[in-house]
């Protein structure tokens, strides 16, 4: 584990599944008000089917309670952050920054995609040194939620 006395990074286990889904739901409720209700429901069902078993990187507090998570993939061109979700109760406390900096330690040219309608996320990534490299009119599931493609300029 790495981190600070109050925050640590660790891999998820199957026991984290319920808490991870709670974080995802709370974060989406907090920052994804642009989603249509039908899409929100469909996405929640998709996420519930894979997230608890996914190989996540967690930021946990001193009591080992997950506060946020990331899904990171690696490929021939480097790392891609597939997801980053922070419990809204922990926003502004360094949880997301800790996770991103951990990923940057392995993948200095880390990439990610952000919903164009999520200005909080865009500001967060820009503050950490990410720059726009392109745009897509649809999200990864073909829904009409435009994405902004970002790459860290370390």
Buried (B, 14 or more C-beta within 10 A) or exposed (E): EEBEEEBBBBEBEEEBBEBBBEBBBBBBEBBBEEBEEEBBEBBBEEBEEEBBEBEBBBBBBEEEEBBBBBBBEEEEEBBBBBBBBBBBEBBEBBBBBBBBBBBBEEBEEBBBBBBBBBEEBBEBBEEBBBEEEEEEEEBEEEEEBBBBBBBBEE
